[in-house]
Amino acid sequence: MRLRPAGASALLIECRDGDQVEAWRADFWRRRESGQLSVVDIVPGARTILLDGIAPGTAELIAEWPEPEIAGKEAQRLVEISTTFDGEDLPDIADLWGVTVPAAIDRLVETELVVAFCGFAPGFAYLRGMPAEWSVPRLAAPRPRVPAGAVGLAGPYAGIYPTASPGGWRLVGQTDQELFDVRAEPPALLTPGTRVRLVPA
């Protein structure tokens, strides 16, 4: 782990991989709730965590903390996403994986995912947990419009479009589940550290 200042009141933590990001993200959240860490925002990324609105001396404080272990899965919230596996790119993904379409669906259903970080659009969660060999390339040309609720794959991640937007992810299905509601607390259904399963509708 490497600590870098980011402006006058922020700190960027560079991690070796997604597992280390999740371990520190969960630790920072626990320490903020217990009053051990004074910070406004904790923003995980693929291999970084941004701490924004920190108190003076935070970097020195963190440098003394032992590296946390990843929390057991039983400690993480599980959200099941009811999914209709009818995405137009599903046959292409099955070909890339060298399996049949039903076998590709089985892989997606049997794999437990976890929210690594959020971005792109409010409520859009990058879901990790698929083996590296399942990584798929984005489309060569993004679609001008992907419907809300579309479930897609890109690189090592799965994701669900919370609203209609352009996008280059390969679509495997769709869900009617609402992913972002400004009236809810928190507004996003899928937050970092949340376990996610795609279940057949």
Secondary structure as UniProt FT lines:
FT   STRAND          2..5
FT   STRAND          10..14
FT   HELIX           18..34
FT   STRAND          41..44
FT   STRAND          48..52
FT   TURN            56..57
FT   HELIX           58..63
FT   HELIX           73..75
FT   STRAND          78..84
FT   TURN            88..89
FT   HELIX           90..97
FT   HELIX           101..110
FT   STRAND          113..118
FT   TURN            122..123
FT   STRAND          125..128
FT   HELIX           132..134
FT   STRAND          143..146
FT   TURN            148..149
FT   STRAND          150..155
FT   STRAND          157..160
FT   STRAND          165..167
FT   STRAND          170..174
FT   TURN            182..183
FT   TURN            192..193
FT   STRAND          195..200
//
